[in-house]
Each structure stands twice: as structure tokens, then as C-alpha cells.
Amino acid sequence: MPTIVKLFSPQETAQHDTREDCWIIVDGKVYDVTEYLDDHPGGDDIIVSVAGKDATEEFEDAGHSKTARELMKSFCVGEVDPSPPPPPAAEPQANSGGTTSVFSQLLLSWRPAAPPQQLWVVAAAVAVAGVTVAAGLLYSRRK
């Protein structure tokens, strides 16, 4: 039966960067070493300094023994997701026809209907229309 491996993005692993929640990445594997911090022979500061990050280089530079490498297996919670993160969506994406959606185009191109200095013209037209409607209603009630 195949083993199911939990995949974590580097961003997800980076959220576990405190002494109370300490994950590290070594050789593409993700380890939750929170419970091991107090037992680490080199002290917890060295691990906490790389919490939430890829610590492969630091792990290899320390020259860990075969026993230490075996112990690491018990803290493995998954592997780093090899797929690249999705690109940030800065602009509307083109649909299959190569054009952006009508809604996106409207949002991007929206401008006020009239410049502020011309708004008095619109306000005057609305006022004249309102007076005309009111006068028409009053005239029709008299009959």
C-alpha cells in the first residue's frame, strides 16, 4: 500500500516560526521539532533561529551523526510541495479568447461621468426636470 505524504508549501512552513510552534525544512522534508527543542544538545536557540525556514545547510554544517539523522525521522510531518506557488494576480487574466472579461474592463476603466466642475450642469438639469414634473402634477390636479 502506498504511503500518503502530506505536502507543505514553503509559505505554510514559514508560519511555524516560533519556539512554541517550530518547524524546519531539511533536505526537502518538513519537521515539527517543537517537542525536541529542550532536548537538543546544541541548545534550542540554534533551531529556533531557522524556524519556518530551510535549515538544510545549517543541519549539514553541524555534522550531525547517523543517530541524529535517524532521530529526525520521528519528527517528520511531510515534505515540501515541489510545485511552484501560483503567480500573484496583479491584473485581470485573459480568457481563452485572449480578451479580459467585460466586467474587469469596466472596473479598470471606470471614470466619473462628468468632471467635478460640470456637475452643476447635471444638478441644474435635474432641478429643472423636477420643477417641470411638479408643475405638471399640480396643473393636472386642478382639472
N, C-alpha and C positions, 0 to 999 in steps of 0.2 A: 504494500500500500504506500503511495507517495506521501511524502511529508509536506504539509502545508506550511509555508514560511510567510510570516507577516512582513509586509514591506512598509518602510517608513521613508518619507522624503527627508532630505537634509533640513528643510524648514520645520518639519514636525519634530525632528530630533532636537533642533535648536531650542525648542520651547522647554526642554527638560535641562535647564542650565543652573540649577541651584543645589545647595548641599542637601536639601530636603527632597529633591527630585533630580537625580543626577544620571544622565545618560551620556554615553560616549560612543563614538564610531571607531572601530579598529578593523582594518582590512575589509571594509565593506559590510561588516556586521555591526548591529546596534546592540549595546549592552546597557542594562539598567544596573548600575553599580552602587546605587544609593545605600543598600544594606551592607556593602563591603567597605565603605569609607573608613569606618572606625578600625577595621582590621588590616588595612593596607600598610605594609611595612614601611613604606616611604612617607606615610602621613596622608591625610586627606586633602591637604592644600594642593598637592600636585595634580590630583584627579579633578578637583573642583575647578582648577584653572583652565581645564579643557572641556568642562561640562557642556554638553549640547553641540560639541564640535567633533571633527575628525581628529582623533588622537593617535592615529597610526604612527606617525613619525616619532612622537614622544614615547609611545609604547615600545617601539623598536630601539630607540636610542637608549632606553633604560636597561636593555639587555635582559629582559625577563627570562626566567628559567622555563623548562618544559612543564614543570609543575604549575607554575603561574599561568601558562597558556592553557593547561587542562582546566584549571580553576575558572578561567574566564568563560568556558563553555556553559557553566551553570548560570551565568548572568545574561546570556544571550536572549534577547527578546524578538529579534528579527534581523532583517537585512535592509540595507539602503536600497530604495527603489531606483533601478538603473534608468528608468525612463526620464527624459528631461522634463523640467517643470513647464507648464503651459506659459506661452508668452503673455505679457500683460496686454490687455485690450485697451489701447490708448485711443484708437479711432474706430469708427464703425467698420465692421468686416463686410467685404463684398459678398453678395450671394452668388449662386452658381452661374448667374448670367453676367457677372462682373460688375454689377451696379450695387450701390448701397440701397437699403430699404428706403421707401418714401418717408416713413416716419423719422428715420435717422437723418435724412437730408433736411426735413423740415426743422428738426430740433437744432441742427447745426447752422442753418441759415436764417433762423428767426431773428427778425429785427422789429422794432416798434413800427406800427403802420404809418405814423407821421412823426417828424421831428418835434420835440417839445415846443418850439416856437410856433408851430402850426396847429397845436392842439386847440387854441382859442377859436380857430375857424370851425373845427368839428363841434366844439361846445356851443358856438353860436348857431350852427345849423340844427343841432338837437333842440336848442331852446326855441327856435322859430317853428320847428315841426311840432313841438309840444304846445305852443301857443295856438297854432293852427288847429290842432286836434281839439283842444279845449274850446276854442271859439266855435268850431263845428258842432260839438256836443251841446253847447249852450243854445246855439241857434236852432238845432233840431228839437230841443225840448220845448221851445216857445210855441211851436206849431201845434 
